[in-house]
Amino acid sequence: AMKFSGRITEVCQKTGCWVMLDAGGTGIRVRTKHEFFVPKNASGSAVVFGTLEPVEVSEDQAKHYADDGNAAAKPGREWQIVATSI
């Protein structure tokens, strides 16, 4: 796993299973794969341990993210971190 740091800008409002991290101006989705959850009101600086990977987000998945609080979610390729801890 690698270490990443940034600022939490959004959190899944359903279960807390993802956060958007602003890492030096780049938005990266951090996913927990439902192995643990982040408080829905989490904000500020965060250190994330996990694996960075490019993911193709489907139209349905983008709509799901938008419904969960990530209004800017759109289909296409995005960088995601699969986190082991935040």
C-alpha positions, 0 to 999 in steps of 0.5 A, a space after each residue: 500500500 502507498 500513503 496519500 494525503 490531502 483534504 476531504 471535500 466530500 463524503 458518501 452521505 449514504 454509508 460513508 463508503 467513499 470520500 473525495 480527496 483533494 490531493 494538490 488540486 487533483 480530485 481522487 475518489 477514495 473507496 473503502 469497499 465497505 470494509 470500514 466506513 468514514 463519518 459522513 461529516 468528516 472533513 479537513 486533512 486526511 492521510 490515506 493508505 491504499 492502492 491507486 488505480 484508474 477506474 472506468 466509471 459507468 453511467 450507472 455508477 456515476 449516477 449512484 455517486 451523484 445520488 450519494 452526494 458527489 454532484 460532480 460525478 461523471 462517467 469515464 476514467 477517474 483515479 481511485 484509491 482503494 483504501 486500507 485505512 483513512 
